[in-house]
Amino acid sequence: MRIDVLTLFPKMFEGPMNESILGKAQENGQLEMNISNFRDYSDNKHHTVDDYPYGGGAGMLLKVQPIYDNLQAIKKASSETKKRIVLLDPAGTPFNQKMAEDFSQEEHLVFICGHYEGYDERIRSLVTDEVSIGDYVLTGGELGAMVMIDATVRLLPEVLGNEVSAKTDSHSTGLLEHPQYTRPAVFNDMEVPEVLKNGNHKLIESWQLKEALRRTWQRRPDMLEKIELTDEMKKLLQEIKQDKQ
């Protein structure tokens, strides 16, 4: 996969994008990262990338020309790949695990990180997606882009080293992940549940499903409305609700 990022602050990506899973993915040739400063593509001598809005209003808007020319340079350098161009915008579609899974199937992703008060509306005609990471406003799109890139790249084949891990993550299954434990079996009088130590995989799987349902019901009941519950899940959920009484 190739990922391009258009930003006014390329140094923000120098550390995080080269560490941990993302760094290893680049070392192994699974990911190619390219960071562009779209100020370099400004066509005026002062290299400005923003201007006052027509009709008045607070703040400054990003100009279309630098971003357009930056995108043209990317398209020229990678003309053979189909590109999905993502505009980071608080008014965009909320990012979620399903979107990360969709992004992970793409050959080439391009993220445009905004700043200032907003975008010249014509920039939206250059993109395929407008995406937000939540109902709040950041000083720029860089942190949002990093979140999306991390969530996407970890889903690429063999990046995690354990394909089952990504498939059983919270939100990937429609449920929050069940509680997990490691050694020691007892710490400060807190014990690992006996069912996880008995080696009966059928009982363990049932316990894990029940605890995933319990955690989801307690913390994110809205998620249960979005998935189709099996008969077993309905039975376990009923037991959980009775336990609460």
C-alpha positions, 0 to 999 in steps of 0.5 A, a space after each residue: 500500500 502507498 499512503 500520501 499525506 498533504 500537510 503544512 507540518 510534515 515534521 509531525 509525521 517523522 516520529 509516529 509514522 516510523 515507530 512500532 507497527 507502522 515502522 515495521 510495515 515500511 521496513 518490510 515493504 508492506 507500506 510506502 509513506 510519502 509526506 508532502 508540504 503543500 506550501 511547496 506548491 503555492 504559486 505565489 512568491 510568499 508561498 501563502 496557502 490561505 486567504 480571506 473568505 469571499 463575503 466576509 467571515 472569521 478566519 482564513 480558508 485554505 486555497 485550492 491551488 496549492 492542494 490541487 497542484 500537490 495532488 497533480 504531482 502525486 498522480 503523475 508520480 503514481 499514475 498506475 494506482 487507483 487513488 482514494 483521496 480523503 479530506 480530513 474535515 469535522 463535517 465529514 463521515 465519522 471514521 469507524 472500524 468498517 471504514 478502516 477495513 475498507 481503506 485497508 483494501 485500497 492500493 493508494 490512500 491520500 490524506 489532506 490535512 486541513 488548517 485554519 478556518 476551513 477549505 475553499 469549497 472547490 477542494 471538495 471536488 478533488 476528493 473521494 471521501 470527507 472523514 472526521 474522527 469525532 465530534 470535536 475540532 482539532 487545530 489541524 487534520 494531522 492527528 486525525 490522519 495518523 489515527 486513520 493510517 494506524 487503524 488501516 495499516 494494522 489490517 494489512 496482511 501479515 502486518 500484525 503477525 497474527 491475523 486472528 488478532 485483528 479479526 477479534 479486536 473490539 469493534 471488528 466483531 460488532 462487540 467489545 472485546 472480552 476480558 483477557 489475562 496472562 500470568 501470574 494466575 494470582 496477583 494481589 488476590 486477584 485470580 484468573 477465571 478458572 474456566 480459562 485454565 481448564 483447557 476446555 476450548 468449547 467452554 472458553 469460547 462460550 465464556 469469551 462470547 458471554 463476557 464480550 456481550 456483557 462488556 458491550 451491554 454494560 458499556 456500549 449497548 448501542 452496539 448491540 442494536 447494530 448486529 444480528 444476534 444469534 440464538 446463542 448470543 440472545 440466550 447469553 445476553 438474557 443470562 447476563 441481564 438476569 445476573 444484573 438483577 
